[in-house]
């Protein structure tokens, strides 16, 4: 699984960082309490694993 995930990330999201940063204001409606975020992490990871598996099977 590690090799599959590394390849997916490298191909879909790879970039060379500019190391230039800017401050941004984050709207409150994009934030959630820690417990809610923590509870949602397993489901989010499982969705990404399924996406990567589909990508490996058929390509995107």
Helices and strands as residue ranges (DSSP letters): H 2-13, G 28-30, H 34-58
